[in-house]
Amino acid sequence: ILCLVSAVAALDFKYHHAEELEQYLKGVHAAYPSLTHLHSIGRSVEGRDLWVLVLGRFPTHHKIGIPEFKYVANMHGDETVGREILLHLIDFLVTSYGRDPVITRLLNNTRIHIMPTMNPDGFEATKVPDCYYTRGRYNRNGEDLNRNFPDAFENNSANIQPETRAVMDWIKNETFVLSANLHGGALVASYTFDNGNPVTGSLKGYSRSPDDDVFIHLAKTYSSNHASMYKGTGCDSRQTFPEGITNGYSWYQLEGGMQDYNYVWGQCFEITLELSCCKYPPADQLEKFWRDNKVALIEYIKQVHLGVKGQVTDKNGNPIPNAIVEAKGRPHVCPYRTNEQGEYFLLLLPGTYVINATVPGFKSMLKTVEIPDNTGNFSALKQDFSFPEVSDQIRSRVASCPKTPLYQELARASAAVKPTVHILVLMTIMLVIFK
């Protein structure tokens, strides 16, 4: 144990390969057993563990009312900055707990999951660090993990990889509310949707989700607290991002991305953070990257306490799983449902909303709420729903959303109602052909 504790104290600014990374995480857990929980959510193609360190007052299990947050890095094995700054984030959190009142309250009221590497094989395969593309981007099977998830807009033909499957199961088994995945090769906070169709605005070069205002806020929270991302200058004069943020589709279209999968099927708001112009920079730059991102990493976690949360129960006070709870005017194509404890979490900006709770087969319940900015208090507004006509004997589980493209039906419905857009597109194509 003393050796493990010394490993924690010795964390420095260098690249930690698989064995060193594992040793460090085990050392942190040994030194802070009541504050941390270390587990592997699966294995890579080459059999390396996909380690996750959980931090919080109740690290081993979900606690009612406490939201789940996650950071995932090194999805592309040759994009390495996120991998290392997450290790330093872990170090900062555990050493600040009990000393820094803000960090202490954050960990007492949030369960934080940190995965330093989703693609350990790709990292180990990158023998020569490079600022640009290398084959280490892919997993051992040559697959891009950020093109490997089910897609809401089209059938993704890619074979689901072990790393992807592990993350999908992880998302399914936790009640994640907010997340970010850390990349490199640019300097910007990108938000969903990454893919799209005319229903979401693709004809105008922007793919808008029902919670676009929240996503813009989340992206700006990170960029504005970053040392330079907010300037929006990008990595060269050809690429600029106003305020350091971009809609994913506006930047470039991406099929099978992880952030869209989180939002549609995981009920988890996720953004993609591009943290360095150089994908795999020299190790002597890592300390500056940590300083540049430290405040932003913490401020972004706090946003998990935006909006409203609560429980849906029956007449006996028992939780009702799979009840649909959404804000009126913000329907998700895969409706957001309560977990096994009957809990829901909705990220919403301050304002007045009507929250609609529905138990299939029963009359919906509507409640108007005035949501303040409670991120500084580390607790979203609490609003419970009780269905007096529902009993444990008569309610039944509802099947989860299917893993098939969900926006195709909407696109067809849109085409039936508004054919003009498609006719204009066809006319434009015909004119180009004749010219």
RODO-2510 file (C-alpha; in nm, 4 decimals, decimal comma):
residues 435
     n   res          X          Y          Z
     1     i     0,0000     0,0000     0,0000
     2     l     0,2869     0,2392     0,0799
     3     c     0,4260     0,1793    -0,2706
     4     l     0,0846     0,2554    -0,4202
     5     v     0,0464     0,5718    -0,2124
     6     s     0,3910     0,6884    -0,3232
     7     a     0,2811     0,6300    -0,6838
     8     v    -0,0029     0,8751    -0,6249
     9     a     0,2305     1,1372    -0,4839
    10     a     0,4677     1,0903    -0,7772
    11     l     0,2236     1,1808    -1,0552
    12     d     0,4134     1,4025    -1,2925
    13     f     0,3630     1,5553    -1,6336
    14     k     0,4538     1,2771    -1,8707
    15     y     0,2743     1,0162    -2,0774
    16     h     0,1632     0,7159    -1,8740
    17     h     0,1487     0,3908    -2,0653
    18     a    -0,0886     0,1071    -1,9804
    19     e     0,0939    -0,0403    -1,6797
    20     e     0,1767     0,3002    -1,5314
    21     l    -0,1789     0,4235    -1,5786
    22     e    -0,3192     0,1144    -1,4083
    23     q    -0,0699     0,1464    -1,1235
    24     y    -0,1628     0,5103    -1,0717
    25     l    -0,5374     0,4425    -1,0617
    26     k    -0,4901     0,1534    -0,8179
    27     g    -0,2711     0,3768    -0,6045
    28     v    -0,5363     0,6483    -0,5886
    29     h    -0,7999     0,3964    -0,4879
    30     a    -0,5734     0,2494    -0,2199
    31     a    -0,5009     0,5949    -0,0800
    32     y    -0,8652     0,7149    -0,0928
    33     p    -1,0798     0,4001    -0,0569
    34     s    -1,3868     0,5763     0,0829
    35     l    -1,3855     0,8444    -0,1885
    36     t    -1,3110     0,6313    -0,4937
    37     h    -1,4171     0,3121    -0,6682
    38     l    -1,2020     0,1558    -0,9405
    39     h    -1,3454    -0,0891    -1,1891
    40     s    -1,3016    -0,2069    -1,5468
    41     i    -1,6070    -0,1759    -1,7729
    42     g    -1,4617    -0,4210    -2,0259
    43     r    -1,1539    -0,5016    -2,2301
    44     s    -1,0017    -0,3762    -2,5518
    45     v    -0,9408    -0,5981    -2,8528
    46     e    -0,5933    -0,6793    -2,7195
    47     g    -0,7315    -0,7518    -2,3727
    48     r    -0,6389    -0,4307    -2,1913
    49     d    -0,8771    -0,3189    -1,9168
    50     l    -1,0970    -0,0158    -1,9801
    51     w    -1,0499     0,1417    -1,6388
    52     v    -1,2957     0,3829    -1,4809
    53     l    -1,2309     0,5600    -1,1522
    54     v    -1,5481     0,6790    -0,9770
    55     l    -1,5239     0,9644    -0,7264
    56     g    -1,7827     1,0882    -0,4775
    57     r    -1,9286     1,0486    -0,1332
    58     f    -2,0958     0,7263    -0,2497
    59     p    -1,8507     0,6001    -0,5129
    60     t    -1,9641     0,2376    -0,5317
    61     h    -2,3314     0,2870    -0,6170
    62     h    -2,5919     0,5324    -0,7398
    63     k    -2,7624     0,7340    -0,4680
    64     i    -3,1093     0,8791    -0,5249
    65     g    -3,0889     1,2488    -0,6062
    66     i    -2,7163     1,2504    -0,6853
    67     p    -2,6524     1,2871    -1,0605
    68     e    -2,3972     1,0815    -1,2513
    69     f    -2,1279     1,2581    -1,4564
    70     k    -1,8531     1,1184    -1,6810
    71     y    -1,5392     1,2191    -1,8690
    72     v    -1,3996     0,9890    -2,1392
    73     a    -1,0634     1,0510    -2,3069
    74     n    -0,8280     0,8936    -2,5620
    75     m    -1,1105     0,7529    -2,7754
    76     h    -0,8731     0,8088    -3,0633
    77     g    -0,5515     0,6496    -2,9430
    78     d    -0,3232     0,9146    -3,0938
    79     e    -0,5125     1,2057    -2,9330
    80     t    -0,3393     1,2034    -2,5988
    81     v    -0,3792     1,5293    -2,4051
    82     g    -0,7157     1,4331    -2,2528
    83     r    -0,5719     1,1043    -2,1242
    84     e    -0,3124     1,2852    -1,9144
    85     i    -0,5168     1,5832    -1,7929
    86     l    -0,7825     1,3436    -1,6605
    87     l    -0,5164     1,1798    -1,4438
    88     h    -0,4288     1,5239    -1,3092
    89     l    -0,7977     1,6010    -1,2596
    90     i    -0,8241     1,2876    -1,0453
    91     d    -0,5209     1,3978    -0,8463
    92     f    -0,6675     1,7455    -0,7967
    93     l    -1,0074     1,6166    -0,6836
    94     v    -0,8851     1,3640    -0,4277
    95     t    -0,6226     1,5960    -0,2777
    96     s    -0,8678     1,8893    -0,2586
    97     y    -1,1511     1,6943    -0,0935
    98     g    -1,1950     1,8082     0,2657
    99     r    -0,9672     2,1075     0,2062
   100     d    -1,1355     2,3031    -0,0720
   101     p    -1,5029     2,3722     0,0163
   102     v    -1,6145     2,3902    -0,3488
   103     i    -1,4529     2,0587    -0,4456
   104     t    -1,5808     1,9004    -0,1258
   105     r    -1,9402     2,0037    -0,2015
   106     l    -1,8992     1,8987    -0,5644
   107     l    -1,7905     1,5465    -0,4662
   108     n    -2,0531     1,5210    -0,1921
   109     n    -2,3293     1,5975    -0,4419
   110     t    -2,2030     1,4416    -0,7654
   111     r    -2,0846     1,0956    -0,8654
   112     i    -1,8003     1,1518    -1,1129
   113     h    -1,6800     0,8757    -1,3471
   114     i    -1,3440     0,9224    -1,5196
   115     m    -1,2186     0,6984    -1,8022
   116     p    -0,8677     0,8163    -1,8992
   117     t    -0,8523     0,5930    -2,2064
   118     m    -1,1215     0,4294    -2,4177
   119     n    -0,8670     0,3118    -2,6737
   120     p    -0,5595     0,1822    -2,4872
   121     d    -0,4533    -0,0328    -2,7844
   122     g    -0,4423     0,2679    -3,0154
   123     f    -0,2342     0,4638    -2,7665
   124     e     0,0178     0,1836    -2,7269
   125     a     0,0340     0,1388    -3,1050
   126     t     0,1374     0,5030    -3,1551
   127     k     0,5122     0,4483    -3,1380
   128     v     0,6113     0,7831    -3,2880
   129     p     0,4134     1,0803    -3,1502
   130     d     0,2802     1,3075    -3,4240
   131     c     0,0762     1,6261    -3,4340
   132     y    -0,1305     1,4900    -3,7199
   133     y    -0,3028     1,1660    -3,8145
   134     t    -0,1490     0,8259    -3,7285
   135     r    -0,2851     0,4727    -3,7375
   136     g    -0,3024     0,4844    -3,3575
   137     r    -0,6286     0,6736    -3,4040
   138     y    -0,8041     0,3397    -3,4573
   139     n    -0,8484     0,0399    -3,2295
   140     r    -0,6618    -0,2876    -3,2892
   141     n    -0,9184    -0,3905    -3,5518
   142     g    -0,8627    -0,0712    -3,7486
   143     e    -1,1997     0,0785    -3,6512
   144     d    -1,2651     0,4427    -3,5633
   145     l    -1,4504     0,4195    -3,2320
   146     n    -1,6159     0,7578    -3,2881
   147     r    -1,7858     0,6208    -3,6012
   148     n    -1,8853     0,2952    -3,4337
   149     f    -2,2056     0,3683    -3,2394
   150     p    -2,5659     0,3242    -3,3576
   151     d    -2,6763     0,6369    -3,5431
   152     a    -3,0116     0,8108    -3,5054
   153     f    -3,0262     0,9193    -3,8694
   154     e    -2,9001     0,6283    -4,0786
   155     n    -2,8056     0,2622    -4,0445
   156     n    -2,4447     0,2377    -3,9309
   157     s    -2,2905    -0,0677    -4,0990
   158     a    -1,9762    -0,0702    -3,8827
   159     n    -1,9219    -0,3781    -3,6647
   160     i    -1,9609    -0,2833    -3,2987
   161     q    -1,6183    -0,3102    -3,1351
   162     p    -1,5462    -0,4444    -2,7830
   163     e    -1,4587    -0,0943    -2,6597
   164     t    -1,7788     0,0501    -2,8037
   165     r    -1,9915    -0,2316    -2,6630
   166     a    -1,8396    -0,1800    -2,3186
   167     v    -1,9258     0,1916    -2,3248
   168     m    -2,2791     0,1227    -2,4506
   169     d    -2,3361    -0,1236    -2,1641
   170     w    -2,1855     0,1254    -1,9190
   171     i    -2,4250     0,3968    -2,0361
   172     k    -2,7163     0,1536    -2,0082
   173     n    -2,6269     0,0554    -1,6507
   174     e    -2,5788     0,4064    -1,5097
   175     t    -2,8038     0,7131    -1,4958
   176     f    -2,5617     0,9495    -1,6661
   177     v    -2,6876     1,3059    -1,6926
   178     l    -2,3900     1,4937    -1,8367
   179     s    -2,0686     1,3925    -2,0095
   180     a    -1,7810     1,5082    -2,2274
   181     n    -1,5392     1,3180    -2,4450
   182     l    -1,1896     1,4587    -2,4871
   183     h    -1,0128     1,4701    -2,8243
   184     g    -0,7269     1,6529    -2,9978
   185     g    -0,6424     1,8072    -3,3334
   186     a    -0,8426     2,1294    -3,2866
   187     l    -0,9394     2,3753    -3,0139
   188     v    -1,3179     2,3893    -2,9800
   189     a    -1,6193     2,2589    -2,7874
   190     s    -1,8499     2,0754    -3,0286
   191     y    -2,2088     1,9785    -2,9516
   192     t    -2,4817     1,7519    -3,0877
   193     f    -2,6067     1,6712    -3,3433
   194     d    -2,3095     1,5418    -3,5406
   195     n    -2,5407     1,3929    -3,8020
   196     g    -2,8749     1,5195    -3,9289
   197     n    -3,1422     1,5491    -4,1940
   198     p    -3,3884     1,8183    -4,3130
   199     v    -3,5959     1,7744    -3,9950
   200     t    -3,3024     1,8892    -3,7795
   201     g    -3,1915     2,1626    -4,0196
   202     s    -2,9236     1,9917    -4,2268
   203     l    -3,0283     2,1839    -4,5412
   204     k    -2,9155     2,4989    -4,3592
   205     g    -2,5894     2,3421    -4,2448
   206     y    -2,6865     2,3061    -3,8776
   207     s    -2,8357     2,0021    -3,7050
   208     r    -3,0446     2,1265    -3,4126
   209     s    -3,1485     1,9100    -3,1186
   210     p    -3,4574     1,9846    -2,9032
   211     d    -3,2139     2,1065    -2,6344
   212     d    -2,9971     2,3231    -2,8575
   213     d    -2,9981     2,6132    -2,6093
   214     v    -2,8685     2,3863    -2,3319
   215     f    -2,5953     2,2445    -2,5555
   216     i    -2,4805     2,5933    -2,6539
   217     h    -2,4646     2,6840    -2,2854
   218     l    -2,2662     2,3700    -2,2027
   219     a    -2,0163     2,4291    -2,4830
   220     k    -1,9758     2,7947    -2,3841
   221     t    -1,9278     2,6975    -2,0198
   222     y    -1,6215     2,4985    -2,1165
   223     s    -1,4809     2,7366    -2,3777
   224     s    -1,5289     3,0490    -2,1650
   225     n    -1,3448     2,8919    -1,8710
   226     h    -1,0609     2,7626    -2,0871
   227     a    -0,7454     2,9720    -2,1112
   228     s    -0,7848     3,0386    -2,4839
   229     m    -1,0608     2,8293    -2,6423
   230     y    -1,3139     3,1119    -2,6024
   231     k    -1,1134     3,3287    -2,8439
   232     g    -1,2333     3,1053    -3,1269
   233     t    -0,9180     3,1388    -3,3336
   234     g    -0,8900     2,7646    -3,3933
   235     c    -0,5563     2,6208    -3,5003
   236     d    -0,4961     2,8194    -3,8201
   237     s    -0,6358     3,1190    -4,0058
   238     r    -0,8615     2,8968    -4,2207
   239     q    -1,0615     2,7615    -3,9269
   240     t    -1,2394     2,9849    -3,6759
   241     f    -1,5031     2,9018    -3,4169
   242     p    -1,6952     3,2016    -3,2749
   243     e    -1,6717     3,1892    -2,8937
   244     g    -1,4825     2,8605    -2,9233
   245     i    -1,7887     2,6426    -2,9923
   246     t    -1,9509     2,4700    -3,2896
   247     n    -2,2487     2,2563    -3,3777
   248     g    -2,1015     1,9192    -3,4757
   249     y    -2,2839     1,8973    -3,8085
   250     s    -2,1858     2,2554    -3,8962
   251     w    -1,8203     2,1596    -3,8571
   252     y    -1,8397     1,8279    -4,0433
   253     q    -2,0978     1,5512    -4,0704
   254     l    -2,0221     1,2431    -3,8653
   255     e    -2,2077     0,9095    -3,8598
   256     g    -2,1989     0,6808    -3,5555
   257     g    -2,0603     0,9342    -3,3096
   258     m    -2,0570     0,8839    -2,9339
   259     q    -2,2052     1,2199    -2,8326
   260     d    -2,5214     1,1710    -3,0408
   261     y    -2,5573     0,8165    -2,9034
   262     n    -2,5349     0,9469    -2,5449
   263     y    -2,8019     1,2087    -2,6056
   264     v    -3,0502     0,9938    -2,7990
   265     w    -3,0207     0,6549    -2,6291
   266     g    -2,8400     0,7320    -2,3038
   267     q    -3,0458     1,0355    -2,1939
   268     c    -2,7084     1,1962    -2,1287
   269     f    -2,6030     1,5342    -2,2663
   270     e    -2,2500     1,4984    -2,4049
   271     i    -2,0209     1,7411    -2,5844
   272     t    -1,6903     1,6776    -2,7609
   273     l    -1,3882     1,8747    -2,6410
   274     e    -1,0998     1,9281    -2,8829
   275     l    -0,8175     2,0313    -2,6530
   276     s    -0,5013     2,0663    -2,8596
   277     c    -0,4046     2,1609    -3,2133
   278     c    -0,1372     1,8934    -3,1953
   279     k    -0,2862     1,5467    -3,1449
   280     y     0,0148     1,4014    -2,9588
   281     p     0,2240     1,6969    -2,8325
   282     p     0,5577     1,6673    -2,6506
   283     a     0,5310     1,5718    -2,2846
   284     d     0,6875     1,8995    -2,1723
   285     q     0,3685     2,0787    -2,2851
   286     l     0,1343     1,8714    -2,0671
   287     e     0,1611     2,0942    -1,7608
   288     k     0,0435     2,3943    -1,9642
   289     f    -0,2477     2,1916    -2,1054
   290     w    -0,3502     2,1042    -1,7500
   291     r    -0,3371     2,4684    -1,6414
   292     d    -0,5349     2,5763    -1,9494
   293     n    -0,8138     2,3231    -1,8848
   294     k    -0,8271     2,2920    -1,5050
   295     v    -1,0972     2,5525    -1,4327
   296     a    -1,3048     2,4535    -1,7363
   297     l    -1,3064     2,0863    -1,6336
   298     i    -1,4470     2,1738    -1,2905
   299     e    -1,6981     2,4340    -1,4112
   300     y    -1,8321     2,1914    -1,6699
   301     i    -1,8945     1,9217    -1,4073
   302     k    -2,1045     2,1697    -1,2078
   303     q    -2,3503     2,1931    -1,4992
   304     v    -2,4815     1,8458    -1,4123
   305     h    -2,6870     2,0322    -1,1504
   306     l    -2,8765     2,2429    -1,4052
   307     g    -3,2494     2,2074    -1,4449
   308     v    -3,4903     1,9809    -1,2608
   309     k    -3,4844     1,6349    -1,1069
   310     g    -3,7188     1,4184    -0,9033
   311     q    -3,8952     1,0868    -0,8571
   312     v    -4,2117     0,9400    -1,0011
   313     t    -4,3980     0,7161    -0,7548
   314     d    -4,7224     0,5201    -0,7299
   315     k    -4,9965     0,5562    -0,4672
   316     n    -4,7905     0,3533    -0,2187
   317     g    -4,4785     0,5629    -0,2654
   318     n    -4,3040     0,2974    -0,4733
   319     p    -4,0846     0,4200    -0,7601
   320     i    -4,2208     0,3866    -1,1130
   321     p    -3,9482     0,2989    -1,3641
   322     n    -3,9891     0,3809    -1,7346
   323     a    -4,2321     0,6687    -1,6763
   324     i    -4,1805     0,9336    -1,9453
   325     v    -4,0760     1,2723    -1,8052
   326     e    -3,9991     1,5577    -2,0439
   327     a    -4,0322     1,9346    -2,0635
   328     k    -4,3252     2,0444    -2,2778
   329     g    -4,2088     2,1561    -2,6197
   330     r    -3,8894     1,9499    -2,5953
   331     p    -3,9884     1,5993    -2,7041
   332     h    -3,7029     1,3583    -2,7580
   333     v    -3,7411     1,1152    -3,0444
   334     c    -3,6542     0,8441    -2,7920
   335     p    -3,8574     0,9653    -2,4889
   336     y    -3,6632     1,0254    -2,1675
   337     r    -3,7744     0,7789    -1,9002
   338     t    -3,7244     0,7259    -1,5282
   339     n    -3,4654     0,4777    -1,4018
   340     e    -3,5223     0,1795    -1,1706
   341     q    -3,5593     0,4171    -0,8738
   342     g    -3,8227     0,6197    -1,0593
   343     e    -3,5779     0,9080    -1,0997
   344     y    -3,5511     1,1588    -1,3806
   345     f    -3,2980     1,4335    -1,4513
   346     l    -3,3655     1,7058    -1,7102
   347     l    -3,0970     1,9606    -1,7942
   348     l    -3,2721     2,2938    -1,8530
   349     l    -3,1586     2,6551    -1,8429
   350     p    -3,3170     2,8874    -1,5829
   351     g    -3,6741     2,9771    -1,6757
   352     t    -4,0364     2,8617    -1,6598
   353     y    -4,1232     2,5165    -1,7936
   354     v    -4,4118     2,2730    -1,7935
   355     i    -4,2907     1,9261    -1,6974
   356     n    -4,4997     1,6398    -1,8349
   357     a    -4,4891     1,3040    -1,6525
   358     t    -4,6600     1,0083    -1,8199
   359     v    -4,7131     0,6525    -1,7028
   360     p    -4,8249     0,4599    -2,0137
   361     g    -5,1960     0,3770    -1,9845
   362     f    -5,2713     0,6592    -1,7419
   363     k    -5,3471     1,0301    -1,7675
   364     s    -5,0406     1,2534    -1,7886
   365     m    -4,9509     1,4846    -1,5030
   366     l    -4,8366     1,8413    -1,5770
   367     k    -4,6493     2,0682    -1,3367
   368     t    -4,5252     2,4211    -1,4023
   369     v    -4,1833     2,4893    -1,2507
   370     e    -3,9668     2,7981    -1,2229
   371     i    -3,6089     2,6777    -1,2565
   372     p    -3,3336     2,8887    -1,0996
   373     d    -2,9603     2,8538    -1,1635
   374     n    -2,8766     2,6022    -0,8935
   375     t    -2,5340     2,4952    -1,0178
   376     g    -2,3695     2,6925    -0,7376
   377     n    -2,5836     2,5037    -0,4843
   378     f    -2,4939     2,1670    -0,6405
   379     s    -2,8556     2,0583    -0,6685
   380     a    -3,1087     2,0897    -0,9485
   381     l    -3,4639     2,1963    -0,8606
   382     k    -3,6543     1,9024    -0,7097
   383     q    -3,9998     1,8193    -0,8463
   384     d    -4,1610     1,4829    -0,7679
   385     f    -4,4687     1,3248    -0,9263
   386     s    -4,7084     1,0884    -0,7503
   387     f    -4,9672     0,8886    -0,9462
   388     p    -5,2444     0,7982    -0,6975
   389     e    -5,4264     0,5726    -0,9474
   390     v    -5,1169     0,3634    -1,0222
   391     s    -5,0288     0,0647    -0,8056
   392     d    -4,7344    -0,1702    -0,8171
   393     q    -4,9613    -0,4537    -0,9323
   394     i    -5,0939    -0,2871    -1,2483
   395     r    -4,7961    -0,1030    -1,3921
   396     s    -4,5669    -0,2796    -1,6332
   397     r    -4,2204    -0,2186    -1,7761
   398     v    -4,1938    -0,0503    -2,1119
   399     a    -3,9374    -0,1669    -2,3659
   400     s    -3,6380     0,0587    -2,4164
   401     c    -3,5904     0,2554    -2,7357
   402     p    -3,4848     0,0426    -3,0371
   403     k    -3,1277     0,0681    -3,1681
   404     t    -3,2395     0,1680    -3,5178
   405     p    -3,2366     0,5058    -3,6932
   406     l    -3,5083     0,7079    -3,5255
   407     y    -3,5274     1,0211    -3,7379
   408     q    -3,6241     0,8512    -4,0652
   409     e    -3,9946     0,8483    -3,9814
   410     l    -3,9783     1,2148    -3,8872
   411     a    -3,8094     1,2899    -4,2175
   412     r    -4,0850     1,1132    -4,4119
   413     a    -4,3541     1,2913    -4,2094
   414     s    -4,1822     1,6215    -4,2748
   415     a    -4,1659     1,5457    -4,6467
   416     a    -4,5399     1,4721    -4,6502
   417     v    -4,6251     1,7988    -4,4803
   418     k    -4,3644     2,0212    -4,6441
   419     p    -4,2757     1,8913    -4,9906
   420     t    -4,1662     2,2347    -5,1095
   421     v    -3,8116     2,2061    -4,9677
   422     h    -3,7471     1,8780    -5,1497
   423     i    -3,8948     2,0101    -5,4758
   424     l    -3,6637     2,3126    -5,4566
   425     v    -3,3630     2,0863    -5,4006
   426     l    -3,4599     1,8701    -5,7013
   427     m    -3,5108     2,1782    -5,9192
   428     t    -3,1681     2,3092    -5,8192
   429     i    -3,0061     1,9780    -5,9094
   430     m    -3,1834     1,9723    -6,2461
   431     l    -3,0682     2,3277    -6,3248
   432     v    -2,7078     2,2349    -6,2424
   433     i    -2,7308     1,9269    -6,4701
   434     f    -2,8722     2,1265    -6,7626
   435     k    -2,6076     2,3971    -6,7202
***
